[in-house]
């Protein structure tokens, strides 16, 4: 089974340049870096028992052009950064970039609780992993689930009340559900969810879970009620179907399948009918499609397309199967994530020499670097700069 993972680290050692689209202003790199504490910083227990993490650094960097538009729209970005060694959680708000976690444990961003202003994070300290919630404003952390052998690929429900994730409750690959408030023990998603299950995602109503299971020999997509009940097999092919992502209208899902010989993105109804290729373009045997993400209006899907060894982000209209645009060079682009209002897209690119976080308009125009450092930075998610009137939806 192919792992859906970061593929950009890194094919070349080109000289680094600050990438800012023409007319959007100059990039200011490494300006006004204030070290809070040399090395890794410190962790403090507050009176409530949650872990408050001092940031490793605060870097002032006033956003211009498209970056200033994001700030004015009340949008920030949180992402994983390997700048200090092990992956840590960083946030950028248009004015400064701040490290929210510190090592030696690795902190892998999973999802963002939009209304609560918290990041759902997998904290990895061998031999265990643990789901925690980290405040995007002060770095305070709390437990969501106890430490276990496996605790990742976690996704929040749309109401931010529950988390579904890949777990190891019985030392086998399983899917489990836990409350985001951390007050209950994780429970397995039925018997099938305890054997060879992975890549879970809540449906939009939060009442059902899409997941992939390989217990019959080849991975297939299943749908099961969140609180138990019989699973429904949605795909049936003798090769691999995996990575299901529900549509915003709750009627369909996108997934990846190698039923045509190489990985391609398909769309299917949640009742199991109407499966169809998303993109109409013909692909070479070595070309792939991956990482489908729905735009908020549900009319189009963002896809990472790899053609002749180079990755691009494409936006594809579902009804017509027409590719509206494809990102353009240099380097590789992948892992797109639209803003909740559908106006902007965050993605990862190595066009400046290493994996960095970029943003562009929903039209594919004005690609602009958010990070410009030599270390890998990836997995961007949007968050509101203030919890309040603007925090009315989830990305």
N, C-alpha and C positions, 0 to 999 in steps of 0.2 A: 504494500500500500504506500502510495506516494505520500510524503509528508508535505503539508502545506506550510511552508516556512519561508523566511527571508532568503532571497537568492542573490542579493547584490553585493556580498562582502568578500573581496572586491576584485574586479578583473584587471585593474590597471593601477599604476602609481603615477598618474598624470599630475602635473603641477596644479595645486589648488588655486582656484580663482573664486572670487565672490560673484555669485550669479544673481543679478537683479535685472529684470526686463528693462529694455531701453525706455527711458522716459519716466521711470518709476523712482528715480533717486538712487544715490550711491549706497552700497552696503558698507556698514561700519562694523568691522570684525574685531572682536576681543576688546571692545572699548569699555573703560570704567569697570574693570573686574574687581569686585570687592570680596576678598576671602574672609568668610566668617570665622573659619578655623583652619589652620594648615592641616592637610591630610584629609581625613574623612569626616570631621565634625563629630558631634556627640548626640546621644539620645537621652531624653529626659522623661521620666514618668510624671504625668500630671496627677492632680488629686483624684480625677475620675478613673484612673487606671489605664488610660489610653496612652500610646507611645507618641510623644512629640519629638519630631526629628528636626534638628537644626539643619538648615540648608548648607550644602557644601560651599556654594557660592551664589552670589547674585550678580548677574551681568546686565548692566544698563545698555540698551541698544534701541534707540527710538525708531519705531517703524515708519516707513514712508510709502507712498504710493498705495499699492494693494494691501500692504501690511497695515497701514493706517486705516484703511477702509474696514478691515477686520476688527480693529480696536473700536472704531466708531460704531460698528454693528453689535458690539458687546460680545465678541467671540474671541476666545483664546484657544490655544492648542496645548495638549499634554501628550508626551511621547516617551519612549524608552531611549536612553542615551548610554553609550559605553565610554563616555569621555573620561570617567574616573576609574575605568577598569570593568568591573561587573556591571551589567545593565542596571540603571537607576531611573527613577521617575523624574522627568523634568516638565516644567510648564513654561509657556511663553504667553505674555499678555499684550504684546504690542509695544511695551516699554522696557520690560526686563525679562530675562530668562532666569529661572530659579530651579535648583535641584531640591526635590521634595523628600528624597530618600537617600540613604547612604549605605556603604558596604560594611563588612565584606559580603553579606548576603546579596543575591541578585533580586531585583524587583522588576517583574515583567507586567506591563500594563495589559489588562484584559478588557475593561469596559469603563464607562463613565456614568455615574449617577447624576444625571443632568440637574434635577431639582435639588438634590442634597449637596451638590458640589463636592462629591467624593469620587476618587478613582478606585475601581476594583482591581486589585493587584495580586499576582501570584508571587509570594516571597519564597525564594528557593535557597535553602541552606542545606546542602547534602548531609544526610540522605533523605530529607523530607521537603515537602512543599506545603505552603499554607496560604489560604485566601485571606487577605486583609483589605480594609478600606482605608484610604489615605485622603485626608482633606486636601483639596486643591488650593486652599488659601493659607493654611498655616502648617501643613505637613503632619498634623496629628494623625495617628494610626490606631485602628481597633481591629479586633479579630472578627472575621465573618464565619470561618470554619476552623476546626482544629487542624493541626499539622498532620499530614499523612504522606504516604509514599508518592502519590500523584494528586495534584490539585491545580489544574490549569484549564485552558480553553473555556473560560468562564464567561457567561453572558447574563446580563440582567434582564428581567422581565420589563415590559414597557411601563408598568407602574412602579418600578424600582423596589418592589417588595421581596422578590425572590431571585435566586441565582441558580442556574443550571450549569454544570461543569463536568469535566472528565475527572474521575476520582479513582481511588483505590481502596474502597471500603473493605473489600475482602481480598486484597492483594491481586486482583485481576482488573483489567481495563473495564471501567463501568461509567455510567452516567448517573449523577446524583443531583438532588435539589436541596437547597438550604435557604433559610430566610436571610435577607441582606442585613437584618439587624443583629445577626449573630447569636440570637437567643435560643436556637434550636439545633439539634444534631442533624447532620446531613442524612438523607435517606435515599436509597437507590430508586431509580425510576423503573420499578417492576423487574421481573425476572430477566427479560431480554436485555434490559439496560445494564445488567450485571455481567454480561458475557460479550466481550469484544465490541463494546460500543464507544463511540467517540464523536466529536464535532457536533455538540448539541446546540440548539437555538430555540428559544420560545417563539411560538406564533404570536402575532400582533396582539391578540386578546389575552395572552399570558396563560391560557388555560391548557395548552397543549405544547408538546416538545417535538421538534424535528431532530432526528439524530441518525447517524450512520452505524450500522451493525454488520459485522463480518462473520458471525457465528456459523452461517451456512456455507462458508467457503469463499464467497466474494462479497465485497461491501455493497449494501443496498440502503436506501433511505427509508426510514420508518417515521410514523407519526403516532404519538401516544399521549393520552391525557396526563396532565401534570401530576395529578393526585392518585394515579393508579388506573388500572383498566387494561384492556387488551390492546396491544400495538397493531397498527395497520401498516402493511408493507406498501410503499408508494411506488418504488421502482423495482423492476424485475428484468435483469439482464445478466448474462453469464460473465460479464466483465465488471469493472468497478464504477459504481455511482456513489458520490460522496459530497460533502461540503454544502448541504442544503441551507439556503437563506430565504426566509419568508418575504413576500412582497408587502408593501405598506397597506394594501387593501385587504390583506388576509386571505386572498383567494388563490394565490399561486406561490410557487417557490422556484428559485434558480438553483441549479446544482451543477457539478462537474462530473463528466463521464468520459471514459476512454473507449466507449462502444464503437467508435469509428477508428480506433487504432491509436490515437493520441488524445490527450485531454481536451475536451470541448465543453462549453457551457450550454446547458439546456434549460428550458423553462417548462413547468408542468403545473397543472391545477392540483390543489390540495385534496381533491377527491380521487386523485390517481389517474385522471384522464388528460388528454390533450398535450402530450409531451412533444416538444419541438426544439430544434436547434435555435439558439438565440441569434447567432450571427450567420448571415447568408454567404460570407466570403469562403472561398475554398482555401484550405490550409495544406501546407506540405506535411509530410509524414513526421518531421521533427518539430513542427510548430505546435504551440500549445496555447490554451486559454485557461485562465485561473482567476481566483479571488473575486467572484461576482459580488457586487454591492448595488442594491437598488437605490436610485435617486428618490428623494422624499415624495415626489408626486406619483411614483409607481409606473411612469410611462417609459422609463429607460433604465438601463443597467450599466454600471461601470465594470469593465473587465480588464484584467492584465493580459495582454496578448504578447506572446513571444514568437517572433518571426525571424528566421535566420540568425538565431542567437541573440537577438536584441529585444528587450521588453518595452512595451508601450502601454499606456492607458487609453482605452477606447470607450466611448459612450455610444450605446446601441439602443435604438428605439425598439421596444418590444413588439408593437403591433406590426410594423413594416419590416422588422429585422434589418433595418438600415443603420449602418454605422454613421453617426452624426459627425464625429471627429475622432482623430487619433493624435495623441501627444507626439511632439516631434523633438528629436535629438537635442544635443548629443547624449550619449550614454544610455542608461536604462531607467525607465520609469515603472513603478508598480505600487501595489497596495493602496488604491485610492479610497478616500473616505469623504463623502459629501457633507457640507454643513447642514444643520437642521432646516434652514430656510431654503436650501437648494441653490444658493447663490455662488458658493465657493466649493472647491475640492482640494483637500489635502492629499498629498501622496509622497512617496519616497523615490528619490532619484540619486544616481551617482554621477550625474552630468558635471559636477564640480570636483570629482575625484574620489569621493567616498559617499556612503549612504547618508543622505541628508533629508530633512523634512522640507518639502516645498508646498506652496499653495498656488492655485490658479482659479480663474473664473470658471463658472459652470459651462461656458462655451469652449473651454480649453485654452483660452487666451491668457496672456500675461503670467506665465509661470515665474514664480518668485521664491527665492530661497528664504526659509525661516531660520535654518541653522546652517552654519558654514564652518564646520570644524573637521578635523582629520579623523575623528572617531565615528563609528557607526551610530546613527540615530534613526529610529524607525517606529512603525506602529502608531501613527498620529491619530488622536481622537479630539473632537471638539468639546469645549466646555464653556459655560456662561461666565463672563467676568464678574457678574453679581448674581446671587441667587435671589430671585424676585420676579418682577413682571416679565422680564425677558426670558426667563427659564420656563417656557410653556410647552416645550416639546423635546423629544429625544432625537439625537442623530441616528 
